[in-house]
Amino acid sequence: MLDNSMIVATVPVTDLDRAKRFYGETLGLTFLWENPASVRFGCGGGTQLSIFRRAPSTADHTLAHFEVSDIEAVVRELEDREVSFIDYAEGPLQTTGHIAQVGPARAAWFHDPDGNTLGLRQA
């Protein structure tokens, strides 16, 4: 039933204008449309991400991740755009150069201006 439906990640934000700049300018996502409560961006492969205005809250898990082919290059580019990465030194995840080995994949995490955790994943 849903196997041919596009799925859109939705991320709650407190300041829609600030988030629009972060997702559009800092992360370089393609602006699609907006209304008073939300903004929609296009991502790779026809996927989309929607940010919507909501009271402050932070999830303790990754809300969305971007599949990338060269995680080191993307980390460097985002660092150049002043994105701060989350580093882990203990436990099952340990990062080196902001990147962790997660099974057969490699991953890195960062926060948006509202503290939402986003990730990068290279298979």
Secondary structure, 3 states (H helix, E strand, C coil): CCCCCCCEEEEEECCHHHHHHHHHHHCCCEEEEEECCEEEEECHHHCEEEEEECCCCCCCCEEEEEECCCHHHHHHHHHHCCCCEECCCCCCCCEECCEEEECCEEEEEEECCCCCEEEEEEC
